[in-house]
Amino acid sequence: MTKSELARRVGVHPSACIQWETEGGTHPKVEHLAHVAAVLDVRFEWLATGRGEMRYLPGAREERPAYGEAGARLSSDEKRLLEIYRGLTPRKRKAVLELLDGAVAGGELKKSK
């Protein structure tokens, strides 16, 4: 997987992934590290500390943590919107949010609780 693809799946800019791998670079936030672990299907503890098993044991009766468990409750349309949104540049994200805020304020969309 390329750094760009990983960045898209985690929802960060590709330069963030480059920084994470660069000596003296920045470190990922815990939530980003959790997403990286989920995307790469490795254990969070191993990724964060280097301790323990790297992968989940095949056939073992163990549950993988539900990183971002809210995603399990999203509809397919909501998941698609989130995936598209995460692939946008920060500037385009801002434009999309402004468009949606305007639609809500104009009564075109109903706010859900």
C-alpha positions as CSV (number, residue, x, y, z in Angstrom):
1,M,0.0,0.0,0.0
2,T,1.3,3.4,-0.9
3,K,1.7,6.2,1.7
4,S,-0.9,8.2,-0.3
5,E,-3.4,5.3,-0.1
6,L,-2.8,4.8,3.6
7,A,-3.3,8.6,4.2
8,R,-6.5,8.5,2.2
9,R,-7.9,5.6,4.2
10,V,-6.8,7.1,7.6
11,G,-8.1,10.6,6.6
12,V,-4.9,12.5,6.7
13,H,-2.7,14.3,4.2
14,P,0.0,12.2,2.5
15,S,2.7,14.4,4.0
16,A,1.6,13.2,7.5
17,C,2.4,9.6,6.6
18,I,5.8,10.7,5.3
19,Q,6.5,12.7,8.6
20,W,5.5,9.6,10.6
21,E,8.3,7.6,8.9
22,T,10.9,10.3,8.9
23,E,13.6,10.2,11.6
24,G,12.9,13.2,13.8
25,G,9.5,13.7,12.1
26,T,6.1,14.0,13.8
27,H,4.3,11.2,15.6
28,P,0.7,10.3,14.7
29,K,-2.1,11.0,17.1
30,V,-3.5,8.0,18.9
31,E,-6.7,8.0,16.9
32,H,-4.7,8.1,13.6
33,L,-2.5,5.3,14.9
34,A,-5.6,3.2,15.7
35,H,-6.9,3.8,12.2
36,V,-3.5,2.8,10.7
37,A,-3.6,-0.5,12.8
38,A,-7.2,-1.2,11.5
39,V,-6.3,-0.5,7.9
40,L,-3.2,-2.6,8.0
41,D,-4.9,-5.3,10.1
42,V,-2.1,-5.3,12.7
43,R,-2.4,-5.1,16.5
44,F,-2.5,-1.6,17.9
45,E,-0.1,-2.5,20.7
46,W,2.5,-3.8,18.3
47,L,2.2,-0.8,16.1
48,A,2.5,1.6,19.0
49,T,5.1,-0.1,21.0
50,G,6.7,-2.9,19.0
51,R,5.7,-5.4,21.7
52,G,3.5,-8.5,21.3
53,E,2.4,-10.2,18.1
54,M,2.2,-8.1,15.0
55,R,-0.9,-9.8,13.6
56,Y,-4.0,-11.5,15.0
57,L,-3.5,-15.2,15.1
58,P,-5.4,-17.1,12.3
59,G,-8.3,-19.1,13.6
60,A,-7.9,-17.7,17.1
61,R,-11.1,-16.8,18.9
62,E,-10.3,-13.2,19.6
63,E,-12.1,-10.1,18.7
64,R,-10.5,-7.2,16.9
65,P,-11.1,-3.9,18.5
66,A,-13.7,-1.8,16.8
67,Y,-11.6,1.3,16.1
68,G,-14.1,4.0,15.2
69,E,-17.0,1.9,16.2
70,A,-19.4,4.6,15.1
71,G,-18.6,3.5,11.5
72,A,-20.5,0.2,12.2
73,R,-23.7,2.2,12.6
74,L,-23.4,4.2,9.4
75,S,-25.6,3.5,6.4
76,S,-23.9,2.6,3.1
77,D,-24.5,6.2,1.9
78,E,-23.0,7.7,5.0
79,K,-19.9,5.4,4.7
80,R,-19.5,6.5,1.1
81,L,-19.8,10.2,2.0
82,L,-17.2,9.8,4.7
83,E,-14.8,7.9,2.4
84,I,-15.2,10.7,-0.3
85,Y,-14.8,13.4,2.3
86,R,-11.6,11.9,3.7
87,G,-10.2,11.9,0.2
88,L,-10.7,15.6,-0.2
89,T,-8.1,18.3,0.3
90,P,-8.6,20.5,3.4
91,R,-9.8,23.3,1.1
92,K,-12.4,21.1,-0.6
93,R,-13.5,19.8,2.8
94,K,-14.2,23.3,3.9
95,A,-16.2,24.1,0.8
96,V,-18.3,20.9,1.2
97,L,-19.0,21.8,4.9
98,E,-20.0,25.4,3.9
99,L,-22.3,24.1,1.2
100,L,-24.0,21.7,3.7
101,D,-24.2,24.4,6.4
102,G,-25.9,26.7,3.9
103,A,-28.4,24.0,2.9
104,V,-29.2,23.3,6.6
105,A,-29.6,27.0,7.4
106,G,-31.7,27.5,4.3
107,G,-34.1,24.8,5.4
108,E,-33.2,22.5,2.5
109,L,-32.0,19.8,4.8
110,K,-33.4,18.7,8.1
111,K,-30.9,18.3,11.0
112,S,-31.0,14.9,12.5
113,K,-30.4,14.2,16.1
